[in-house]
């Protein structure tokens, strides 16, 4: 065994609807000493993302379910503290899928392990946010599925989060008119006044359909789907002929007890005539462009062109509460857990 004291948050039982006490539990977990070609990494920052919730269910989706007594899945920024590999040395910084724990042992050449070439003026944690997987997701979904053209009206739900933040600001650089959908006036103000969107609709204000129609007088050419539910139903009648809908996720359904009964964006969109171009996508489809897109987004952060917001929970012990709050939209921007310096 390695000498490191490790804590992990593991799945003890599958949640029924919202996560309850006893579903996710913190435990002491040993750190395995590295074999040849392996490293031990200390987790510094942990990313919390909506996709983690469906993986707690015992249902096969686009990713395998988390096993009982296994750490919750998750990407982190980590520092190599022990190495038996020439590929990574002690002190190197990486992004890796460590899960919700403080230390992890893995092969240096494992998939989805990337050495961070940190740019000046780019905070380390942004490699989990707007310069990381969420940022690349927003960029790829917009550019390669949405295919924006100058003059398009682009609507993005969860617009103040790391995916929506990148979608909207990238669409502006492509010459589009951009409308965000968020929950609450503070987020609306941020999206318009800080991120530079043309308009923003507060879905909590009670006038979603009318407000969205007023913000999109020429209809909608691209809808970037993050939320589902009432937002998708409000968007659907406004979609123009030739509209494109990249489907990143639909967080409004992630706490449902029976996913088979959930009305998904696919149900809503397929009921339209004509049916708009739409598809679910994963950022891994463009894995060969990982470093290139990361560098593009990091450069935009360094120059001040790409703005963002973060919500930070301190310590692994606060990860569960932060995650539950994120699923209800209580976070503002990217939800992170700071574990070590």
N, C-alpha and C positions, 0 to 999 in steps of 0.2 A: 504494500500500500504506500501511496505518497504521504508526505507529512502534512498536507493541507487539511484544515478543518472546513468541511463543506456542508452547506445547507441547500436543500432542494425543495421545491413545491411540487408535490406529486398528485396525480389523480387517484383518489381513494375510492370514489364511486361516481357514476355518471350522473350529471345534473339532470333533474326533471324540470325543464323550464329554466327559470333564473337560478344562478349558482347559489347554493345554500351552505351554511356551516357544515363542515365534514366532507364536502365534495373535494375540495382542494386543501391539502394539508402540508405543512412544512415539516421536514424530517432531516435529521443528520444523515448524510450519505457519504460513504468513503470515496476517496479519489484514487482511482486505479493508477499505479505507476506506469509510465509510458514504456512500451516496447520499442524495438528498433523501428525508426520511421515515424514515431508518434511524438506528440507534444502534450504538455499540460498547460491549459490557459486559465487565467483568472478573469472572470467576467467583470467588466467595468460598468457597462450600460446594457440594459435589457429593453428590447422593444416589445410593446404590447400592441397586438393587432387583432381586428375582429375575426379573422379567419381561424383563430385559435378556438373560438367557442364551438363551431360545428365539429371540430376534431375531437371534442370531449364526448360526443355522442357515439353510440355503438352502431354507426351506419357508414357504409362505404361511400365516400364521395370522391372528389378529385384527388384527395390525399387520404392515407390510411388513418383510422382513428388512433388516438393515444391509448396505449395499453394501461390497464389498471396497475397502480404502483409505479408508473413511469413518470418522470418529470414532464411538466407541461411543455409543449414545443415552443420554441421562440428563438429569434435571432438576437445576437448580442455583438457588442464590440468588446473584444477581450485582448489581454496582453499575455504573450507567451512567457511562462515562468519556469518552464523546464522543457528541454528539447533533446530528442534523440534522432533528429532529422537535419539534413543539410539545407532543406527547403525553408525552414523557419528557425530563427535563432531567438534566444532569450531576449526579451525586450520588444520584439516585433509586435505590432498591433494588427489585428485581423477582425473581419466580420465572420461569424460562424453561427451555426445553429446549435448553440449550447443547451437550449432549454432553460427553464427557470431554475437556475442553480448558480452557485458562486464559483465553482471550478469545474472543469471538464477535460477529459483526456480523449484525444482523437488522432487519427492519422493525418500527418501534415498535408497529404495530397487528397484528403477527403473532398467529395463534391461540396460546393457551396461554401468553401473556405477561401477567403480572399484577403490578401495582405493589403492593408490600408496605406496608400501613399497620400498622407494627410497634407492638404494644401494650407498655406498660411491664410489665416482669417476664416478657416472653416472648422467650427467646433466639432470635436470628435463624435458627439452623439448624433450629428446630422447625417452620418453615414448609416444610421438606422432610420432616418426620416426622409427629408426632401432630397438628400444625396444618396439615399439607400434604397432598399427594396420598395417602399411605398412611392418614393419619387420616380424610380424607374418604371413602376407600374403605371403611374399617371402619364408619364411621358410616352411610353410604348403604346398604351391603350388609346391615347389621343392620336398620336402621329400615325400609327400603323393600322389601327382598327377604325378610328374616327375619320382619319384622313382629312384634316381641316383645310379649307380654302379661304382666302381673303374674303371677308364679307359674310361668312357663315355666322349664324347665331349658335353659340355653344352654351348649353346649360349643364352645370355639374352639381350634383348633390354632395352633401358633406363637404362643402367648399372650403371650410377653414381647416380641415384636416390635411395631413401631409400629401395624400393622393390628390385631393381636390385643389390644394394650393398649387401644385405643380401643373395640373391640367389647366387651370385658369390662366396662370401666368404664361405658360407655354402657348396657349391659344391666342393670347394677346400679341405675343411676338409673331404669330402667324397671320395677324391682321383680322382676327375674328372679333365679333361682339360677344362678350362673356357675361353670363348671368349665373350667380351662385344661389344655392339653396342651403340654408343653415337653420339652426334653432337658437333664437334669441337675438336681441338688438345689438349686443356687444359684438357678437360674431359677424353680424351684418355690417356693422361699422368697420370692423377690421378688414373684411373682404373687399369692401369698396374703397375705403380711404387708405389702407396700407398695401393691399395686394393689387389694387388698380382695376378690379372688375368694373364693368359698366353699370351693373345693378345687382341687387341681392334681395332674395325673398326669404322672409322669416316664416318657416312653416308652422311655428308655434303661435303666430299672431291670429290664426283663426280664419284667414281669408286666402288660403293657399291657391285655389284655382284662379280666383280673380286677380290676385297679386301677380301670379306667374304670367297670366295672359297679358296683363298690363306691361310687364317687363319684357315681353317677347312679342311686340306688335307684328313682326314679320314672320312669326312662327319659329320653330326650332329645327336646326339642321343637324346638330349633334347633341345627343344627351348622354353624358357620361354617368353611368349608373353605379352608385355606391350604396343606396339605401333601400329601394323597393317601396312597397306599400303605397301609402297615400301620395307620395311624391311622384311615383311612376304613373299612377292613375291621373294625376293632374297634368303631367307632361304629355301623355299619350295623344289627346285630341289636338295638341299644338304642333305635332311633328309634321314637317313638310314632306312632300314627295321627294324621295331620294335621301331621306334622313338616315343617319347612322347612329347606332346605339351600342357602344362598347359596354359590356356588362362586367364590372369588376367584382361586384358583390351586392348583397342586399341585407344589410345589418339589421334592418327592422324585424327580420324573421329569425334571427339567430338564437333567440331564447324560446322559440316555439316548442311546445311539447310534442307535436306531431307534424313534422315537416311535410308529410304527404298531403296535409290539408291546407298548407300555406299557398296563398296566391303569389306566385313569383312574377318577376318582370317578364318571363317568357310567356306566361298565361296572358298578361295584359297586352303585350306587343303582338302576339300571334292572333289576337282577336281583332286587330285593326285591318282595314282594307284601304289601301294596300298595306301589307305587312312590311314594316321598315327593316332595313338591313340591320341585323343585330346578332351578337354572339358573345358568349362568355369567353374570357381569355385569361391566360396566366402569363406573368412576366417572364417565366422561364422559357417561353417560346423564343425570346430574343436573348438567350443566355450568352450567345457568342458576342453580344455587344455590351456585356456587363460593364467592363472597365471603361469603354468609350463613353457610355451614357453617364456613368458615375462621374467621370472627369468633367463632362459637360455641365452637369448639375452643380458639382462642387465649384467649378469656375464661376458659375452664375451667382452662387452664394458669396464667394470671395469678392466679387465685383459689386455686390449689393443689389444686383438685378433680381435675384430670387429671394423673396422674403418669406417668412414662416413664423409659426407660433409653436410653443411646446408647453406641455404640462408634465412636471417631473415629480414622481414619488420617490422618497428617500428610503432606501433599504428594501431588501427582498421581502421582508415581513409585511410590507405595505403593497405588494404587487397584486394580491387578490382583490383588495378593496378598490385599487386603481382600475383593475380590469373590469370589475362589475360596474363602476362608474362610467367607464369608457363606452360600454355597451348601451348605456342610457344617455350618451351624449353629454356627460358632465365635464369631460375634458375639453380643453381649448387647444386645438392643434394636435401635434404628435404626442401620444402618451408614452412616456419613458419611465424606467426605473433606474435610478442611480445607485449602484451597488458598491463601487470602490473607485478610488482615484488612481 
